[in-house]
Amino acid sequence: MKQPNFYSNPGFDRLDRYRDDTDWLQSILATKQTRLLPVWRNQHLVTDHNRPVSFPGDQDRGLLALAQERILLGRDGEGTIWLALDISQLEQPLDWLPCPAEQTFRDLRVVGPLVDRHSGALLAHARAMVYWHQHHRFCPNCGSQTHSTRAGHMRVCSDSACGRAHHPRTDPAVIMLVHDGDYCLLGRQPSWPPGMHSTLAGFVEPGESLEDAVAREVCEEAGIRVTGIRYHSSQPWPFPASIMLGFYARATSSEIQVDGLELESANWFHRDQLLESPEDEHFHLPRRDSISWRLIETWMKRQHPD
């Protein structure tokens, strides 16, 4: 693979060794080397040109005091330390942040394909961590409230009789391009934007290998049997908390039987048909920041494993 998938962040130091060092954490909060990323209800602050907005730690505009969660993300290759700050409790966050009129909070689902790779990875990381905190405020073991520790990377049950520690979760999902000669299988879910077609995908079930999950999902959703399952790459996908594991698979049957639940339709598409696609409201491929696009693009260019 020539480059990592979008939302990946190779070389990013997650600074695990400092997560329990309260003195170090306090020392970096209000410094120029630290950048603060506000997250409001799963949205990020961006300019009207879709450039993410962050604030130096020594000019935090009150964010540190406002944040209900401070999450240490890590340090990038230029030495900048990044913190995500959850300010979702604010009804009107822009009233608290003296931002220019051209800055607003937008969902990563919208701006993700428009930002650079470094920014996309940071925003995805921040979104995933904030989402986890918001959905784990109570212990699933006993129901008591939990509190954040380890610089935002663990929540601990407040009931001393329980005391269970909870860590951020990532749900594994397989996503696969099924091919047969010069044809590939693309499907469509009813909730997708009009005209969008993509690869098939599904979550891995307990006690199941990744290869078994690929074969099961393709058979369940489209009635197609596959062989020659080959791994391609992976992608963090913070919508809300998945790791997408990309595969190719060869079809051993061709008659499509759509389940009508996951998919509303599925069809075989010729390589030339996709290469010449007008990409309009009647037919278009998935968003360019997705691993599904990467799998399709690699196949169209004949760069996929046989």
C-alpha positions in Angstrom: 0.0 0.0 0.0 1.5 3.3 -1.1 0.0 5.4 1.6 -2.2 4.8 4.7 -5.9 5.1 4.5 -7.6 8.4 5.4 -8.0 8.9 9.2 -4.9 6.9 9.9 -2.1 8.7 11.7 1.3 6.9 11.2 4.1 8.2 13.3 1.8 9.9 15.9 3.0 9.3 19.4 0.0 8.6 21.7 2.1 9.4 24.8 0.8 6.5 26.8 3.8 6.7 29.2 2.6 10.2 30.4 -1.1 9.4 30.9 -0.6 8.8 34.7 1.9 11.7 35.2 -0.4 14.4 36.6 2.5 16.9 37.0 3.5 16.5 33.3 0.0 16.8 32.2 -0.5 20.0 34.2 2.7 21.5 32.9 1.8 21.1 29.2 -1.8 22.5 29.4 -1.0 26.2 29.0 1.9 26.1 26.7 2.4 27.1 23.0 3.5 23.5 22.1 0.0 22.3 23.0 -3.0 22.7 20.7 -6.6 22.4 21.9 -9.3 20.8 19.7 -12.8 21.7 20.8 -15.5 19.0 20.1 -19.1 20.0 20.4 -21.8 17.3 20.0 -19.6 15.3 17.6 -18.8 18.4 15.6 -15.6 20.3 15.0 -14.8 23.9 14.7 -13.8 24.8 11.1 -13.4 27.8 8.9 -15.6 28.5 5.9 -12.9 26.8 3.8 -13.2 23.7 6.0 -9.9 24.1 7.8 -10.0 22.8 11.3 -9.6 25.4 14.1 -7.5 24.7 17.2 -6.1 27.0 19.9 -2.7 27.2 21.5 -2.7 26.1 25.1 -1.5 29.6 26.3 -4.4 31.2 24.5 -7.1 28.7 25.2 -10.0 31.3 25.4 -11.4 29.6 28.5 -11.7 26.2 26.8 -9.8 24.3 29.5 -12.2 25.6 32.2 -15.3 25.0 30.0 -14.4 21.4 29.0 -16.2 18.6 30.7 -13.5 16.2 29.4 -9.8 16.8 28.6 -8.4 14.0 26.5 -4.7 13.7 25.7 -4.5 12.6 22.1 -0.7 12.6 21.6 2.2 14.3 19.9 2.7 14.7 16.2 5.9 14.6 14.2 6.5 18.3 14.6 6.4 18.1 18.4 2.9 19.6 18.9 0.9 18.0 21.7 -2.9 17.7 21.0 -5.7 17.6 23.4 -9.4 17.1 22.7 -11.8 19.1 24.8 -15.5 18.1 25.0 -17.7 21.2 25.3 -21.0 19.5 24.4 -22.8 20.8 27.5 -22.9 24.3 26.0 -26.1 25.2 24.2 -24.4 27.9 22.1 -20.7 27.2 22.0 -19.9 30.1 19.7 -21.2 32.5 22.3 -18.4 31.3 24.6 -15.7 31.3 22.0 -15.0 34.7 20.4 -14.6 33.2 16.9 -14.8 35.1 13.6 -18.1 34.8 11.8 -16.6 32.4 9.2 -15.9 29.8 11.8 -18.6 27.3 12.8 -19.0 23.7 14.1 -19.5 21.1 11.5 -19.8 17.3 11.4 -16.8 15.3 10.3 -19.1 13.3 8.1 -19.4 16.5 6.0 -15.9 18.0 6.2 -13.9 14.8 6.4 -13.4 14.4 2.6 -12.4 18.1 2.5 -9.6 18.4 5.0 -6.0 17.3 4.8 -4.9 13.9 6.0 -3.2 15.1 9.2 -6.2 17.1 10.2 -8.6 14.4 9.4 -6.8 11.9 11.6 -6.7 14.3 14.5 -10.4 15.1 14.2 -11.3 11.5 13.9 -9.3 10.6 16.9 -10.9 13.4 19.0 -14.4 12.5 17.8 -14.0 8.8 18.7 -12.6 9.6 22.2 -15.3 12.1 23.0 -18.0 9.8 21.8 -16.7 7.0 24.1 -16.7 9.3 27.1 -20.3 10.5 26.4 -21.6 6.9 26.2 -19.7 5.5 29.2 -20.7 7.8 32.0 -22.2 4.9 33.9 -20.7 1.6 34.7 -22.3 -1.2 32.6 -21.4 -3.7 35.5 -23.3 -2.0 38.4 -24.9 1.2 37.0 -22.8 3.6 39.2 -21.3 6.8 37.7 -17.8 6.5 36.3 -15.0 9.1 36.3 -12.3 9.8 33.8 -8.6 9.0 34.5 -5.4 8.4 32.6 -5.7 11.6 30.7 -9.0 10.6 29.3 -8.1 7.0 28.4 -9.9 5.1 31.1 -13.1 5.5 33.1 -13.4 3.9 36.6 -16.6 3.0 38.4 -17.2 5.3 41.4 -18.6 2.4 43.5 -15.7 1.1 45.6 -17.4 -2.3 45.8 -17.2 -2.5 42.0 -14.3 -0.3 40.9 -14.3 -1.7 37.4 -12.1 0.0 34.9 -13.4 0.7 31.4 -11.3 1.4 28.3 -12.1 2.9 24.9 -13.7 0.5 22.5 -13.3 -0.1 18.8 -15.7 -2.4 17.1 -14.1 -4.5 14.3 -15.9 -4.6 11.0 -15.0 -6.2 7.7 -15.5 -4.4 4.4 -14.9 -6.3 1.1 -14.8 -5.9 -2.6 -16.1 -9.1 -4.2 -14.8 -9.5 -7.8 -15.3 -11.9 -10.6 -13.0 -11.3 -13.6 -13.7 -7.7 -14.8 -16.8 -7.4 -12.7 -17.2 -6.4 -9.0 -20.2 -6.6 -6.7 -21.5 -3.3 -5.3 -24.6 -2.8 -3.1 -26.8 -0.1 -1.8 -28.3 0.5 1.6 -31.6 2.4 1.7 -30.2 5.0 4.2 -27.4 6.0 1.8 -27.6 9.2 -0.3 -29.4 8.8 -3.6 -27.4 6.9 -6.2 -24.6 5.9 -3.9 -23.2 2.3 -4.4 -20.4 0.8 -2.3 -18.7 -2.4 -1.2 -20.4 -4.8 1.3 -19.5 -4.6 5.0 -20.5 -5.9 8.4 -19.5 -6.3 12.0 -17.4 -9.3 13.2 -19.4 -11.5 15.5 -18.0 -13.2 18.7 -16.0 -16.3 18.0 -15.6 -15.5 14.3 -12.4 -15.0 12.3 -12.1 -12.1 9.9 -12.2 -14.4 6.9 -15.3 -16.1 8.1 -17.0 -12.7 8.7 -16.2 -11.7 5.1 -17.8 -14.9 3.7 -20.8 -14.8 6.0 -21.6 -11.1 5.3 -21.4 -11.5 1.5 -23.6 -14.6 1.6 -26.1 -13.1 4.0 -26.5 -9.8 2.2 -26.2 -10.8 -1.4 -26.4 -14.6 -1.6 -22.9 -14.8 -3.2 -20.3 -17.4 -2.2 -16.7 -16.3 -2.1 -13.1 -17.7 -1.9 -9.6 -16.4 -2.1 -10.2 -13.9 0.7 -7.2 -11.5 0.9 -6.5 -8.7 3.3 -5.8 -5.2 1.9 -5.6 -2.6 4.6 -7.5 -1.1 7.6 -9.0 2.2 8.5 -10.2 3.8 11.8 -13.8 4.9 11.2 -15.1 7.1 14.0 -18.8 6.9 12.9 -19.1 6.1 15.7 -16.3 3.7 16.8 -15.2 1.1 14.3 -12.0 -0.2 12.7 -12.7 -1.2 9.1 -10.7 -4.2 7.9 -10.6 -4.2 4.1 -10.5 -7.4 2.0 -10.8 -8.7 -1.5 -12.6 -11.9 -2.3 -13.3 -13.9 -5.5 -16.9 -14.9 -6.2 -17.7 -18.6 -6.8 -21.3 -17.9 -7.6 -23.0 -15.1 -9.6 -26.7 -15.1 -8.9 -27.5 -12.2 -6.5 -30.2 -12.7 -3.8 -30.4 -9.5 -1.8 -31.6 -10.0 1.7 -33.8 -6.8 1.7 -32.6 -5.9 5.2 -29.1 -4.7 5.0 -29.2 -4.0 1.2 -32.0 -2.7 -1.0 -30.1 -3.7 -4.1 -26.9 -5.1 -5.4 -25.4 -5.6 -8.9 -22.3 -6.6 -10.8 -20.5 -3.7 -12.4 -17.9 -3.9 -15.1 -14.5 -2.2 -14.5 -15.0 0.0 -17.6 -18.4 1.0 -16.4 -17.0 2.3 -13.1 -14.1 4.0 -14.8 -16.5 5.9 -17.1 -19.1 6.6 -14.4 -20.6 10.1 -14.6 -20.8 10.2 -10.8 -24.1 12.0 -10.7 -27.2 11.7 -8.5 -28.3 8.5 -10.3 -25.0 6.6 -9.6 -21.9 7.4 -7.7 -19.2 5.7 -5.7 -18.6 6.2 -2.0 -16.9 9.2 -0.4 -13.2 9.6 -1.2 -12.1 9.4 2.5 -13.5 5.9 2.9 -11.7 2.6 2.6 -14.5 1.4 0.4 -13.4 3.9 -2.2 -9.8 2.8 -1.8 -10.8 -0.8 -2.4 -12.8 0.1 -5.5 -10.1 2.4 -6.9 -7.4 -0.2 -6.4 -9.5 -2.8 -8.2 -10.3 -0.4 -11.1 -6.6 0.2 -11.6 -5.9 -3.5 -11.4 -3.6 -3.1 -8.4 -5.5 -5.6 -6.1 -4.3 -9.1 -5.2 -5.6 -11.9 -7.4 
